[in-house]
Amino acid sequence: MDSPMTPDLHQQIERAARIIGRAKKIAALTGAGISAESGVPTFRGAGGLWEGYRVEDVATPAAFARDPALVWRFYNLRRAGLAAVRPNPGHHALAALEDRLGQGRFTLITQNVDGLHRAAGSRRVLEIHGTLRRVRCTGCAWTADRATEALPDLPRCGACHELLRPDVVWFNELLPPDTWQQAEDAAQTCDCFLVIGTSAVVYPAAGLVESARLNGAEIIEVNLTATRASSQADVTLLGPSGSVLPAIVQRL
């Protein structure tokens, strides 16, 4: 382990393992906290600014219409940064949990756009905010995985020549309906719902915790500090997910 665990944390880990061990279906919601342990900067960064801009003023459809080159510069920097990060033990623990449970029993819902869950080996991943690794055309339905490869300042579609955009959900945009419906279904039908590295304040994703609770799921939270989800959790584990999640999986 990276850091010593208190007796209370050990007890809570044992309790969490018992809940997971008896669950028939499990869903997990992950946020920026799990990726921060891999060195991925949090979305807003220090002070909430990027080169003097609020991120909310860069990551919007209006910003893209006004200055697509600026928006692409922001996202190309974020895409390039992905080449230097790798999944951490928390990501790998969730992939191992999916393997242990078997097909159809585990769904991973993530607010992150970095692709680290898939890189760790998770298969049933619902990227409700999209992914930085994919682009889509603003003029037609064409999409492509471009990973971290360098793109032009204003990349265009090879089919219709309209501007491409990152395939992520911006402020003031709706979540992808099919992916969101699958996330809601997973939350409403699971026996155990994990809340990992998210403050549970951004809706509609935060509503999944409430939905799981209302439908009888036991809630396990893994976060560095207490969050809005803590009051709904049956077990709250305060510590880095890269240490806590492997410890849980080892006890199954």
C-alpha positions as CSV (number, residue, x, y, z in Angstrom):
1,M,0.0,0.0,0.0
2,D,1.1,3.5,-0.7
3,S,0.2,4.8,2.8
4,P,-0.6,3.2,6.1
5,M,-4.3,2.6,6.7
6,T,-6.1,3.3,9.9
7,P,-8.0,0.5,11.7
8,D,-11.2,2.2,10.9
9,L,-10.4,2.3,7.2
10,H,-9.5,-1.4,7.3
11,Q,-12.9,-2.2,8.9
12,Q,-14.7,-0.1,6.3
13,I,-12.8,-1.9,3.5
14,E,-13.8,-5.2,4.9
15,R,-17.4,-4.0,5.0
16,A,-17.3,-2.8,1.5
17,A,-15.9,-6.1,0.3
18,R,-18.7,-7.9,1.9
19,I,-21.3,-5.7,0.2
20,I,-19.6,-6.2,-3.2
21,G,-19.2,-9.9,-2.6
22,R,-22.9,-10.5,-2.2
23,A,-24.0,-8.1,-5.0
24,K,-25.4,-9.7,-8.2
25,K,-25.0,-6.5,-10.3
26,I,-22.7,-3.6,-9.6
27,A,-22.4,-0.1,-11.2
28,A,-19.7,2.5,-10.6
29,L,-19.6,6.2,-11.2
30,T,-16.1,7.7,-11.5
31,G,-15.0,11.3,-11.7
32,A,-11.9,13.5,-12.0
33,G,-10.4,12.2,-8.7
34,I,-9.4,8.8,-10.0
35,S,-7.7,10.3,-13.0
36,A,-5.9,13.0,-10.9
37,E,-4.0,10.1,-9.3
38,S,-2.6,9.3,-12.7
39,G,-1.5,13.0,-13.2
40,V,-4.4,14.1,-15.3
41,P,-5.1,17.8,-14.4
42,T,-8.6,18.4,-13.0
43,F,-10.9,20.0,-15.6
44,R,-10.8,23.5,-14.3
45,G,-7.2,23.5,-13.1
46,A,-5.7,26.0,-10.6
47,G,-7.8,29.0,-10.2
48,G,-10.4,27.8,-12.8
49,L,-8.6,29.6,-15.6
50,W,-6.8,28.5,-18.8
51,E,-4.6,31.2,-20.3
52,G,-6.9,33.8,-18.7
53,Y,-10.1,32.1,-19.9
54,R,-12.6,30.4,-17.7
55,V,-13.0,26.9,-18.9
56,E,-16.7,27.4,-19.1
57,D,-16.0,30.1,-21.7
58,V,-13.9,27.7,-23.8
59,A,-15.8,24.4,-23.6
60,T,-19.1,25.6,-25.1
61,P,-20.8,25.5,-28.5
62,A,-20.8,29.3,-28.5
63,A,-17.1,29.4,-27.9
64,F,-16.5,27.0,-30.8
65,A,-18.7,29.1,-33.1
66,R,-16.9,32.3,-32.0
67,D,-13.3,31.1,-32.1
68,P,-12.8,27.4,-33.1
69,A,-9.0,27.8,-33.3
70,L,-8.9,28.8,-29.6
71,V,-11.1,25.9,-28.6
72,W,-9.0,23.4,-30.6
73,R,-5.8,24.8,-29.1
74,F,-7.2,24.1,-25.6
75,Y,-8.3,20.5,-26.6
76,N,-5.2,19.7,-28.5
77,L,-3.1,20.5,-25.4
78,R,-5.3,18.3,-23.3
79,R,-5.1,15.5,-26.0
80,A,-1.3,15.7,-26.1
81,G,-1.2,15.5,-22.3
82,L,-2.8,12.1,-22.5
83,A,0.3,10.6,-24.1
84,A,2.1,11.0,-20.8
85,V,-0.4,9.4,-18.4
86,R,-1.2,5.8,-17.6
87,P,-4.0,4.1,-15.7
88,N,-3.3,3.8,-12.0
89,P,-4.0,0.9,-9.6
90,G,-7.6,2.3,-9.1
91,H,-8.3,1.9,-12.8
92,H,-6.8,-1.6,-12.8
93,A,-8.8,-2.6,-9.7
94,L,-12.1,-1.7,-11.4
95,A,-11.1,-3.7,-14.5
96,A,-10.2,-6.6,-12.3
97,L,-13.6,-6.4,-10.5
98,E,-15.3,-6.5,-13.9
99,D,-13.3,-9.6,-14.8
100,R,-14.2,-11.2,-11.5
101,L,-17.9,-10.6,-11.8
102,G,-18.3,-11.7,-15.4
103,Q,-20.2,-10.5,-18.3
104,G,-23.4,-8.5,-17.7
105,R,-22.8,-7.9,-14.0
106,F,-20.7,-4.7,-14.0
107,T,-21.1,-1.3,-15.6
108,L,-18.6,1.5,-15.3
109,I,-20.1,5.0,-15.8
110,T,-17.5,7.7,-16.1
111,Q,-17.5,11.5,-16.2
112,N,-13.9,11.5,-17.4
113,V,-12.9,12.0,-21.0
114,D,-9.3,10.6,-20.8
115,G,-10.0,7.0,-21.8
116,L,-7.9,5.6,-18.9
117,H,-10.6,3.1,-17.9
118,R,-10.5,1.4,-21.3
119,A,-6.7,1.6,-21.3
120,A,-6.8,-0.3,-18.0
121,G,-8.9,-3.1,-19.5
122,S,-12.4,-2.1,-18.5
123,R,-14.9,-3.2,-21.2
124,R,-18.4,-2.1,-20.2
125,V,-17.6,1.6,-20.0
126,L,-20.2,4.4,-20.5
127,E,-18.4,7.6,-21.2
128,I,-21.3,10.0,-20.5
129,H,-19.2,13.1,-21.3
130,G,-17.5,11.6,-24.4
131,T,-13.8,11.1,-25.0
132,L,-10.9,13.4,-26.0
133,R,-9.5,10.6,-28.2
134,R,-12.4,10.8,-30.6
135,V,-13.4,13.6,-33.1
136,R,-16.7,14.1,-34.9
137,C,-17.8,16.2,-37.7
138,T,-20.0,19.3,-37.2
139,G,-21.5,18.8,-40.7
140,C,-22.2,15.0,-41.0
141,A,-22.3,11.9,-38.8
142,W,-18.6,11.0,-39.3
143,T,-16.6,10.1,-36.2
144,A,-13.1,8.7,-35.8
145,D,-10.7,7.8,-33.0
146,R,-7.6,10.0,-33.4
147,A,-6.1,9.1,-30.0
148,T,-3.3,11.6,-29.2
149,E,-2.0,12.1,-32.8
150,A,-1.3,15.7,-33.8
151,L,-4.2,17.4,-35.6
152,P,-4.2,20.6,-37.7
153,D,-5.1,23.8,-35.9
154,L,-8.6,23.6,-37.6
155,P,-9.1,19.9,-38.5
156,R,-11.7,19.2,-41.2
157,C,-13.8,16.2,-42.1
158,G,-12.4,14.0,-44.9
159,A,-15.9,13.3,-46.1
160,C,-17.7,16.7,-46.2
161,H,-14.8,19.1,-45.3
162,E,-16.7,20.8,-42.4
163,L,-14.9,21.5,-39.2
164,L,-14.3,18.6,-36.8
165,R,-14.8,19.0,-33.0
166,P,-13.7,17.0,-30.0
167,D,-16.3,14.3,-29.3
168,V,-16.9,15.5,-25.8
169,V,-20.0,17.1,-24.1
170,W,-19.6,20.8,-23.6
171,F,-21.3,23.1,-21.2
172,N,-24.9,23.8,-22.4
173,E,-25.0,20.5,-24.3
174,L,-27.1,17.4,-23.6
175,L,-25.5,14.1,-22.7
176,P,-25.6,11.5,-25.4
177,P,-29.1,10.0,-25.0
178,D,-28.3,6.3,-25.6
179,T,-25.3,6.3,-23.3
180,W,-27.2,8.2,-20.6
181,Q,-30.2,5.8,-20.8
182,Q,-27.8,2.9,-20.3
183,A,-26.3,4.7,-17.3
184,E,-29.7,5.2,-15.8
185,D,-30.6,1.6,-16.4
186,A,-27.4,0.4,-14.7
187,A,-28.0,2.6,-11.7
188,Q,-31.6,1.5,-11.3
189,T,-30.9,-2.2,-11.6
190,C,-27.7,-2.7,-9.5
191,D,-27.5,-4.0,-6.0
192,C,-24.3,-2.0,-5.3
193,F,-23.3,1.4,-6.6
194,L,-19.8,2.7,-6.3
195,V,-19.1,6.5,-6.2
196,I,-15.4,7.1,-6.9
197,G,-13.4,10.3,-7.2
198,T,-16.4,12.5,-7.8
199,S,-17.9,15.3,-5.7
200,A,-21.4,14.3,-6.8
201,V,-22.5,17.9,-7.4
202,V,-22.6,18.0,-11.2
203,Y,-26.0,16.9,-12.6
204,P,-27.4,14.9,-14.2
205,A,-24.5,12.5,-13.3
206,A,-24.9,13.1,-9.5
207,G,-28.6,12.0,-9.8
208,L,-27.4,8.5,-10.5
209,V,-26.4,8.1,-6.9
210,E,-29.9,9.1,-5.8
211,S,-31.5,6.8,-8.4
212,A,-29.4,3.8,-7.2
213,R,-30.3,4.5,-3.6
214,L,-34.0,4.9,-4.3
215,N,-34.0,1.5,-6.1
216,G,-32.5,-0.3,-3.2
217,A,-28.7,-0.4,-4.0
218,E,-26.1,-0.2,-1.3
219,I,-23.8,2.8,-1.9
220,I,-20.0,2.7,-1.4
221,E,-18.1,5.9,-1.7
222,V,-14.4,6.2,-2.3
223,N,-13.1,9.8,-2.1
224,L,-10.3,11.8,-0.5
225,T,-12.8,13.9,1.5
226,A,-16.5,13.7,2.3
227,T,-18.8,14.8,-0.5
228,R,-22.5,15.4,-1.1
229,A,-22.7,11.7,-1.8
230,S,-21.5,10.8,1.7
231,S,-24.9,11.3,3.4
232,Q,-26.3,8.6,1.0
233,A,-23.5,6.1,1.4
234,D,-23.7,2.9,3.4
235,V,-19.9,2.9,3.5
236,T,-17.6,5.9,3.0
237,L,-13.9,5.2,2.4
238,L,-11.8,8.3,2.7
239,G,-8.5,7.7,0.9
240,P,-6.9,7.5,-2.6
241,S,-8.8,5.2,-4.9
242,G,-5.5,3.8,-6.1
243,S,-5.0,2.3,-2.6
244,V,-8.5,1.7,-1.5
245,L,-9.9,-0.1,-4.6
246,P,-7.1,-2.6,-4.9
247,A,-7.5,-3.4,-1.1
248,I,-11.2,-4.1,-1.6
249,V,-10.7,-6.3,-4.7
250,Q,-8.0,-8.3,-2.8
251,R,-10.5,-9.2,-0.1
252,L,-13.1,-10.6,-2.5
